[in-house]
Amino acid sequence: MKLLVVSVILLFSTNYLLPQSQLSLNEAIKIALQKNSSLIAQENELAKGESGVDAAYGNFLPDLSAYGSWDWNRSEEAGRVTNINGVNIPAPKSTSESRSYGVGLNSNLVLFDGLSNFANLSRNKNSLESLKLSIEGKKQEVVFQTINLYYSVVESDQLLKVREEDVKQQQKNLETIEERNRLGSLTMADVYQQQVQLGNAELQVIQTKNSLETAKSNLLFYLGLDVLENFTYSDSFTGRELDILATYINTNYDRLSELVSSALENRRDYKAQKLTLESYYDNVTIAKSGHLPRLSGNLGYNSFANRINDLFNSHYYSAGLTLSIPIFSGFSVQNQVQSAEVDAMNYEIQVKDSERLIKQNLQKSFLDLEAAKKALLVTQKNVKAAEENLKIEQEKYNLGAGKLLDVLIANTSFQNAKTNYINAQFNYIRLSEELKYNLGVLEYSEYE
């Protein structure tokens, strides 16, 4: 059994024998902002959105088209006989050719289309601005997710160190107990108990190493990197994390309404949805324009000639206005208006749902952060208390006044206290970043 455990530990340890490069949190965020596929896809849409705005402006301008023509005709007659008053008159063979040339310019301009052009321009502008805000919101999401995944790696690494220290301590205790058993001061039951304790500690090392490798794989996959690449990660808290742990965020519940208002002003995704809602109402205006008359004007210039040298000797000009008044369209326009209005109403429901979800997430983050702050203080005290208790029980046992079971229980409590403290630290850091994300103030520009 012990050989199997050692073999598994060596298997996990082979990754650390390969060349490794340092991957800091800042570098991970920079990579994520460069390689996240969803973010790249949204950024690619920018060119299409900008082109849509240009096309919307173009609808206010006259179009202009030019044309040129050339025609050639040749007629060959074999000759014929024509009977006139009983007299046959022969007609000789004849050949004739004709050529014609033409050039022209035409221009059309929509003078009024029921305000459809204005609504279309507004829709395209809103869509482009909404896309830009969505990209900014996506960048904040990428930063937040990268922070979460990176902290999962660091947290697992910190827990692994605790587990490995426990294995060393349990191994040392086993050696002591075996020696005292050899001298006759302890029974084999004590030896077996300690062997079980050591085995459990080794099993926890294996499980924690597996969690660590899984966390690394999840991070590298999200960053768009090869999951088999080897990196080293931060093995201690950075200045940023220490600042978060040292400065407790004010979680006074009375501030929640104030934070909700701030979030609704800062959240890019919410602002993007509101702009999209305006685009839906622009669709309603466009649909209603089908009930209104349409006025357009046209200008034209043409020149024709049978010889190219005479092409511009003759000039033809044209101008006109066309008024189109819809009278009956088989209810198609009414159907389009109704469809656009329903789409706008349904999307307005989504916007309201998003507003309620922002409030709910903020409330949850607020309450979780308050609980995490208290848990951090409690677990920190528990570590000190459990450590002192272990020292007392260990000393009593060494003097023969205590039981091995009490030492094992005290050691388990100490290990659990250290584990809970590490979890509480990273949980508080994560929730602090989550609150910033929910408020829409999580910075991303510094990583670009």
C-alpha positions as semicolon CSV with decimal commas, in nm:
position;residue;x (nm);y (nm);z (nm)
1;M;0,000;0,000;0,000
2;K;0,277;0,239;0,095
3;L;0,459;0,160;-0,230
4;L;0,144;0,243;-0,428
5;V;0,109;0,577;-0,250
6;V;0,472;0,667;-0,319
7;S;0,433;0,570;-0,686
8;V;0,130;0,796;-0,729
9;I;0,309;1,084;-0,559
10;L;0,606;1,038;-0,793
11;L;0,371;1,031;-1,090
12;F;0,228;1,369;-0,992
13;S;0,574;1,500;-0,920
14;T;0,703;1,440;-1,273
15;N;0,535;1,759;-1,390
16;Y;0,765;1,955;-1,163
17;L;1,074;1,800;-1,320
18;L;0,999;1,956;-1,660
19;P;1,110;2,309;-1,753
20;Q;0,863;2,562;-1,615
21;S;0,809;2,933;-1,665
22;Q;0,647;3,178;-1,427
23;L;0,284;3,275;-1,491
24;S;0,170;3,562;-1,271
25;L;-0,190;3,673;-1,230
26;N;-0,129;3,991;-1,433
27;E;0,024;3,789;-1,716
28;A;-0,266;3,543;-1,707
29;I;-0,518;3,828;-1,737
30;K;-0,325;3,982;-2,027
31;I;-0,322;3,647;-2,209
32;A;-0,694;3,598;-2,147
33;L;-0,777;3,943;-2,287
34;Q;-0,577;3,860;-2,599
35;K;-0,693;3,503;-2,660
36;N;-1,047;3,468;-2,525
37;S;-1,245;3,348;-2,827
38;S;-1,577;3,509;-2,727
39;L;-1,406;3,844;-2,676
40;I;-1,224;3,819;-3,011
41;A;-1,552;3,736;-3,188
42;Q;-1,722;4,043;-3,037
43;E;-1,431;4,267;-3,135
44;N;-1,453;4,134;-3,491
45;E;-1,815;4,252;-3,501
46;L;-1,702;4,613;-3,455
47;A;-1,611;4,655;-3,822
48;K;-1,956;4,536;-3,925
49;G;-2,123;4,774;-3,680
50;E;-1,920;5,072;-3,803
51;S;-2,005;4,980;-4,163
52;G;-2,374;4,970;-4,068
53;V;-2,357;5,327;-3,937
54;D;-2,187;5,444;-4,258
55;A;-2,459;5,275;-4,463
56;A;-2,729;5,442;-4,251
57;Y;-2,577;5,784;-4,319
58;G;-2,560;5,693;-4,687
59;N;-2,938;5,661;-4,701
60;F;-2,963;6,040;-4,662
61;L;-2,742;6,100;-4,967
62;P;-2,843;6,079;-5,334
63;D;-2,723;5,779;-5,527
64;L;-2,539;5,835;-5,854
65;S;-2,502;5,597;-6,144
66;A;-2,342;5,637;-6,485
67;Y;-2,385;5,430;-6,795
68;G;-2,249;5,408;-7,144
69;S;-2,390;5,224;-7,445
70;W;-2,281;5,125;-7,792
71;D;-2,500;4,961;-8,054
72;W;-2,410;4,831;-8,397
73;N;-2,657;4,706;-8,661
74;R;-2,591;4,567;-9,008
75;S;-2,855;4,475;-9,264
76;E;-2,784;4,272;-9,584
77;E;-3,061;4,218;-9,841
78;A;-3,016;3,966;-10,124
79;G;-3,244;4,160;-10,363
80;R;-3,608;4,106;-10,458
81;V;-3,870;4,175;-10,726
82;T;-4,154;4,410;-10,652
83;N;-4,472;4,401;-10,869
84;I;-4,615;4,745;-10,923
85;N;-4,929;4,767;-11,148
86;G;-4,837;4,441;-11,316
87;V;-4,483;4,546;-11,382
88;N;-4,204;4,352;-11,208
89;I;-3,940;4,590;-11,084
90;P;-3,621;4,419;-10,959
91;A;-3,446;4,562;-10,646
92;P;-3,070;4,521;-10,629
93;K;-2,877;4,376;-10,334
94;S;-2,823;4,624;-10,052
95;T;-2,614;4,650;-9,737
96;S;-2,656;4,903;-9,459
97;E;-2,487;4,961;-9,125
98;S;-2,569;5,184;-8,829
99;R;-2,394;5,265;-8,504
100;S;-2,514;5,455;-8,201
101;Y;-2,341;5,580;-7,887
102;G;-2,486;5,695;-7,560
103;V;-2,377;5,812;-7,215
104;G;-2,569;5,930;-6,915
105;L;-2,589;6,004;-6,545
106;N;-2,882;5,933;-6,316
107;S;-2,936;6,027;-5,952
108;N;-3,214;5,946;-5,708
109;L;-3,276;6,094;-5,365
110;V;-3,529;5,990;-5,103
111;L;-3,679;6,312;-4,967
112;F;-3,917;6,156;-4,716
113;D;-3,976;5,794;-4,619
114;G;-4,182;5,822;-4,304
115;L;-3,874;5,889;-4,083
116;S;-3,747;5,539;-4,156
117;N;-3,400;5,671;-4,245
118;F;-3,370;5,858;-3,915
119;A;-3,482;5,554;-3,719
120;N;-3,243;5,331;-3,912
121;L;-2,952;5,565;-3,833
122;S;-3,048;5,572;-3,465
123;R;-3,075;5,191;-3,460
124;N;-2,732;5,140;-3,612
125;K;-2,571;5,395;-3,380
126;N;-2,729;5,230;-3,077
127;S;-2,623;4,886;-3,196
128;L;-2,263;4,999;-3,241
129;E;-2,250;5,168;-2,901
130;S;-2,416;4,865;-2,742
131;L;-2,152;4,641;-2,899
132;K;-1,871;4,858;-2,761
133;L;-2,023;4,844;-2,413
134;S;-2,071;4,468;-2,444
135;I;-1,703;4,430;-2,531
136;E;-1,604;4,632;-2,224
137;G;-1,835;4,419;-2,010
138;K;-1,690;4,103;-2,161
139;K;-1,340;4,223;-2,075
140;Q;-1,447;4,270;-1,714
141;E;-1,594;3,921;-1,716
142;V;-1,271;3,777;-1,860
143;V;-1,068;3,950;-1,589
144;F;-1,302;3,823;-1,317
145;Q;-1,305;3,465;-1,444
146;T;-0,926;3,463;-1,482
147;I;-0,885;3,589;-1,125
148;N;-1,116;3,313;-1,000
149;L;-0,935;3,040;-1,192
150;Y;-0,591;3,167;-1,094
151;Y;-0,684;3,186;-0,727
152;S;-0,812;2,828;-0,749
153;V;-0,460;2,725;-0,853
154;V;-0,288;2,926;-0,579
155;E;-0,536;2,813;-0,315
156;S;-0,487;2,447;-0,408
157;D;-0,112;2,500;-0,399
158;Q;-0,133;2,652;-0,050
159;L;-0,348;2,363;0,071
160;L;-0,101;2,117;-0,079
161;K;0,178;2,269;0,129
162;V;-0,033;2,224;0,441
163;R;-0,100;1,861;0,348
164;E;0,266;1,792;0,277
165;E;0,371;1,947;0,609
166;D;0,116;1,723;0,780
167;V;0,266;1,414;0,611
168;K;0,612;1,510;0,736
169;Q;0,479;1,563;1,086
170;Q;0,286;1,236;1,083
171;Q;0,592;1,051;0,955
172;K;0,800;1,202;1,233
173;N;0,536;1,103;1,490
174;L;0,529;0,748;1,354
175;E;0,905;0,715;1,388
176;T;0,883;0,838;1,748
177;I;0,598;0,601;1,833
178;E;0,775;0,304;1,672
179;E;1,086;0,377;1,876
180;R;0,888;0,402;2,199
181;N;0,709;0,079;2,111
182;R;1,045;-0,087;2,060
183;L;1,143;0,031;2,407
184;G;0,817;-0,108;2,545
185;S;0,657;0,219;2,656
186;L;0,382;0,209;2,388
187;T;0,164;-0,067;2,245
188;M;0,129;-0,179;1,884
189;A;-0,218;-0,024;1,889
190;D;-0,053;0,317;1,911
191;V;0,169;0,228;1,614
192;Y;-0,130;0,115;1,406
193;Q;-0,324;0,428;1,492
194;Q;-0,037;0,645;1,377
195;Q;0,008;0,442;1,059
196;V;-0,358;0,506;0,976
197;Q;-0,311;0,875;1,049
198;L;-0,009;0,886;0,817
199;G;-0,197;0,700;0,544
200;N;-0,487;0,944;0,565
201;A;-0,244;1,237;0,542
202;E;-0,079;1,083;0,234
203;L;-0,420;1,027;0,077
204;Q;-0,508;1,393;0,130
205;V;-0,182;1,491;-0,045
206;I;-0,282;1,282;-0,347
207;Q;-0,632;1,431;-0,357
208;T;-0,503;1,787;-0,319
209;K;-0,244;1,735;-0,594
210;N;-0,518;1,612;-0,823
211;S;-0,728;1,920;-0,741
212;L;-0,424;2,139;-0,810
213;E;-0,361;1,982;-1,152
214;T;-0,730;2,016;-1,239
215;A;-0,725;2,383;-1,139
216;K;-0,417;2,441;-1,357
217;S;-0,581;2,268;-1,652
218;N;-0,898;2,477;-1,614
219;L;-0,694;2,797;-1,606
220;L;-0,476;2,713;-1,907
221;F;-0,781;2,603;-2,108
222;Y;-0,957;2,932;-2,035
223;L;-0,645;3,124;-2,135
224;G;-0,631;2,940;-2,467
225;L;-0,298;2,776;-2,378
226;D;-0,188;2,415;-2,404
227;V;-0,309;2,239;-2,088
228;L;0,006;2,023;-2,095
229;E;0,238;2,323;-2,065
230;N;0,422;2,364;-1,736
231;F;0,411;2,689;-1,545
232;T;0,494;2,797;-1,195
233;Y;0,245;3,015;-1,014
234;S;0,253;3,260;-0,728
235;D;0,331;3,070;-0,407
236;S;0,234;3,355;-0,175
237;F;-0,003;3,649;-0,160
238;T;0,082;3,943;-0,384
239;G;0,070;4,302;-0,265
240;R;-0,273;4,337;-0,420
241;E;-0,415;4,040;-0,228
242;L;-0,251;4,151;0,096
243;D;-0,412;4,493;0,055
244;I;-0,753;4,328;0,011
245;L;-0,701;4,115;0,323
246;A;-0,575;4,410;0,524
247;T;-0,852;4,651;0,421
248;Y;-1,195;4,521;0,509
249;I;-1,463;4,651;0,275
250;N;-1,744;4,841;0,444
251;T;-2,040;4,603;0,417
252;N;-2,293;4,822;0,596
253;Y;-2,625;4,691;0,464
254;D;-2,766;5,043;0,455
255;R;-2,529;5,119;0,165
256;L;-2,690;4,856;-0,057
257;S;-2,939;5,093;-0,225
258;E;-2,656;5,336;-0,297
259;L;-2,445;5,057;-0,450
260;V;-2,735;4,937;-0,664
261;S;-2,771;5,285;-0,815
262;S;-2,397;5,295;-0,879
263;A;-2,405;4,952;-1,043
264;L;-2,689;5,048;-1,278
265;E;-2,481;5,345;-1,391
266;N;-2,156;5,149;-1,431
267;R;-2,255;4,803;-1,553
268;R;-2,162;4,791;-1,922
269;D;-2,382;4,491;-1,995
270;Y;-2,688;4,665;-1,850
271;K;-2,620;4,988;-2,040
272;A;-2,571;4,784;-2,357
273;Q;-2,912;4,622;-2,304
274;K;-3,078;4,962;-2,263
275;L;-2,926;5,078;-2,593
276;T;-3,044;4,759;-2,759
277;L;-3,393;4,830;-2,626
278;E;-3,381;5,170;-2,798
279;S;-3,291;4,987;-3,119
280;Y;-3,604;4,774;-3,080
281;Y;-3,815;5,089;-3,055
282;D;-3,640;5,221;-3,367
283;N;-3,762;4,905;-3,540
284;V;-4,116;5,006;-3,443
285;T;-4,066;5,348;-3,607
286;I;-3,928;5,183;-3,919
287;A;-4,229;4,950;-3,938
288;K;-4,478;5,237;-3,890
289;S;-4,317;5,427;-4,176
290;G;-4,493;5,181;-4,407
291;H;-4,819;5,367;-4,333
292;L;-4,677;5,703;-4,445
293;P;-4,624;5,843;-4,798
294;R;-4,282;5,826;-4,962
295;L;-4,140;6,114;-5,166
296;S;-3,835;6,074;-5,388
297;G;-3,669;6,289;-5,655
298;N;-3,459;6,201;-5,957
299;L;-3,224;6,380;-6,195
300;G;-3,088;6,255;-6,522
301;Y;-2,860;6,352;-6,809
302;N;-2,823;6,164;-7,140
303;S;-2,649;6,212;-7,472
304;F;-2,687;5,998;-7,789
305;A;-2,519;6,014;-8,129
306;N;-2,458;5,797;-8,434
307;R;-2,094;5,901;-8,443
308;I;-1,871;5,908;-8,142
309;N;-1,736;6,251;-8,238
310;D;-2,090;6,390;-8,215
311;L;-2,163;6,224;-7,883
312;F;-2,194;6,538;-7,669
313;N;-2,352;6,760;-7,937
314;S;-2,698;6,663;-7,817
315;H;-2,811;6,684;-7,456
316;Y;-3,114;6,542;-7,278
317;Y;-3,203;6,647;-6,924
318;S;-3,467;6,507;-6,692
319;A;-3,596;6,580;-6,341
320;G;-3,891;6,450;-6,147
321;L;-4,062;6,386;-5,818
322;T;-4,244;6,069;-5,722
323;L;-4,496;6,055;-5,439
324;S;-4,604;5,711;-5,330
325;I;-4,903;5,690;-5,100
326;P;-4,977;5,351;-4,941
327;I;-5,349;5,275;-4,941
328;F;-5,373;4,903;-4,875
329;S;-5,093;4,649;-4,835
330;G;-5,285;4,341;-4,732
331;F;-5,223;4,408;-4,359
332;S;-4,851;4,336;-4,406
333;V;-4,744;4,673;-4,263
334;Q;-4,977;4,630;-3,966
335;N;-4,826;4,286;-3,906
336;Q;-4,473;4,430;-3,917
337;V;-4,567;4,703;-3,668
338;Q;-4,729;4,454;-3,433
339;S;-4,428;4,222;-3,452
340;A;-4,183;4,508;-3,383
341;E;-4,388;4,627;-3,085
342;V;-4,406;4,278;-2,933
343;D;-4,029;4,233;-2,978
344;A;-3,969;4,565;-2,803
345;M;-4,201;4,479;-2,514
346;N;-4,042;4,136;-2,466
347;Y;-3,692;4,281;-2,466
348;E;-3,801;4,546;-2,217
349;I;-3,897;4,257;-1,987
350;Q;-3,544;4,117;-2,027
351;V;-3,395;4,455;-1,932
352;K;-3,608;4,469;-1,619
353;D;-3,508;4,112;-1,534
354;S;-3,143;4,211;-1,574
355;E;-3,195;4,503;-1,337
356;R;-3,350;4,273;-1,076
357;L;-3,068;4,021;-1,126
358;I;-2,807;4,293;-1,069
359;K;-2,979;4,386;-0,743
360;Q;-2,998;4,021;-0,638
361;N;-2,631;3,953;-0,719
362;L;-2,523;4,265;-0,535
363;Q;-2,727;4,169;-0,233
364;K;-2,578;3,818;-0,236
365;S;-2,222;3,948;-0,280
366;F;-2,282;4,196;0,000
367;L;-2,408;3,933;0,243
368;D;-2,146;3,675;0,139
369;L;-1,869;3,929;0,183
370;E;-1,992;4,018;0,531
371;A;-1,999;3,649;0,624
372;A;-1,655;3,595;0,467
373;K;-1,511;3,885;0,667
374;K;-1,637;3,732;0,992
375;A;-1,518;3,385;0,886
376;L;-1,172;3,523;0,813
377;L;-1,142;3,667;1,164
378;V;-1,274;3,349;1,326
379;T;-1,054;3,107;1,131
380;Q;-0,747;3,318;1,202
381;K;-0,813;3,288;1,576
382;N;-0,889;2,917;1,538
383;V;-0,548;2,851;1,384
384;K;-0,371;3,004;1,682
385;A;-0,592;2,822;1,932
386;A;-0,560;2,485;1,754
387;E;-0,183;2,524;1,730
388;E;-0,152;2,593;2,102
389;N;-0,383;2,302;2,183
390;L;-0,173;2,066;1,969
391;K;0,143;2,177;2,146
392;I;-0,016;2,107;2,485
393;E;-0,147;1,763;2,387
394;Q;0,184;1,671;2,224
395;E;0,377;1,774;2,534
396;K;0,141;1,583;2,762
397;Y;0,176;1,275;2,546
398;N;0,558;1,302;2,540
399;L;0,556;1,317;2,922
400;G;0,331;1,012;2,939
401;A;0,038;1,205;3,084
402;G;-0,172;1,213;2,768
403;K;-0,328;0,980;2,515
404;L;-0,231;0,935;2,152
405;L;-0,595;0,976;2,055
406;D;-0,598;1,325;2,205
407;V;-0,287;1,415;2,003
408;L;-0,445;1,284;1,684
409;I;-0,763;1,478;1,747
410;A;-0,566;1,796;1,823
411;N;-0,357;1,750;1,507
412;T;-0,669;1,699;1,294
413;S;-0,820;2,014;1,443
414;F;-0,503;2,207;1,367
415;Q;-0,492;2,087;1,006
416;N;-0,860;2,168;0,960
417;A;-0,808;2,513;1,112
418;K;-0,522;2,592;0,873
419;T;-0,727;2,462;0,578
420;N;-1,029;2,667;0,680
421;Y;-0,813;2,977;0,720
422;I;-0,665;2,940;0,372
423;N;-1,012;2,884;0,226
424;A;-1,145;3,187;0,415
425;Q;-0,865;3,409;0,285
426;F;-0,918;3,319;-0,080
427;N;-1,295;3,326;-0,039
428;Y;-1,275;3,682;0,093
429;I;-1,045;3,789;-0,191
430;R;-1,274;3,630;-0,451
431;L;-1,584;3,792;-0,306
432;S;-1,410;4,130;-0,296
433;E;-1,337;4,099;-0,668
434;E;-1,690;3,970;-0,728
435;L;-1,836;4,278;-0,562
436;K;-1,627;4,500;-0,791
437;Y;-1,746;4,298;-1,091
438;N;-2,112;4,325;-0,988
439;L;-2,065;4,698;-0,937
440;G;-1,915;4,729;-1,286
441;V;-1,592;4,887;-1,157
442;L;-1,350;4,596;-1,208
443;E;-1,059;4,741;-1,405
444;Y;-0,932;4,581;-1,723
445;S;-0,753;4,862;-1,909
446;E;-0,435;4,823;-1,703
447;Y;-0,390;4,471;-1,843
448;E;-0,428;4,562;-2,212
